Amino acid sequence: MDIIYVDMDNVLVDFPWGIDQLSDDTRREYQGKFDEIPNFFRDLPPVDGAIDGFHRLSGRYDTYILSTSPWNNPSAWTDKLLWVKDHLPEVGHKRLILSHHKNLNQGDYLIDDRKANGAGQFPGKHLQFGSAEFPDWEAILRYLL
């Protein structure tokens, strides 16, 4: 069975929605480092189609969540785990991998919105979420299913 890794921020989780909810003071304090806001990741909503998409991929692939947690925000590590438990309790159970080196994971596909943290050097095929080829979950599912 092929292995697929799915990034969290901007692929499963709507990170920009969270930024839009910030107060002006918090926005100023954390400008350029929003991922360092304590407890920021916990209550972000899913990206449109992400929950259904992950479930559908999990029915056909060996599917994992591969995300990077900010080094300077320890609460993010817990927040990401709690987010998976809330939104993907069955299919995400013990399938969360937090790494700053995504290229060290062996697999067939990585769905990620960026090439940072080793995603650009991933040994399988990188499906860049949000790109012209893969703008949304519908395009991802059309390609993989």
Secondary structure, DSSP 8 states (H G I E B T S, - for coil): --EEEE-SBTTTB-HHHHHHTS-HHHHHHTTT-GGGSTT-STT--B-TTHHHHHHHHHTTSEEEEEE---TT-HHHHHHHHHHHHHHSTTTTTT-EEE-S-GGGS--SEEEES-STTTGGG-SSEEEETTSSSS-SHHHHHHHH-
